[in-house]
């Protein structure tokens, strides 16, 4: 669940409210019902490549040397 929250930028309650039919694995889309301000939205699952870049960015922001990343 933590991976899904991170990949899709979900809020905790949005993740807890997901149903199996809300996740389209083939298309990489998650349909969020009644999110912030009670609005529905679609979000895209991040690829492994995107997640690796996000991880590297977090390391840089926390002072790690670019050569060690």
Secondary structure by P-SEA (a helix, b strand, c coil): caaaaaaccccaaaaaacccccccccccbbbbccccccccbbbbbbcaaaaaaaaaaaaaaaccccccc
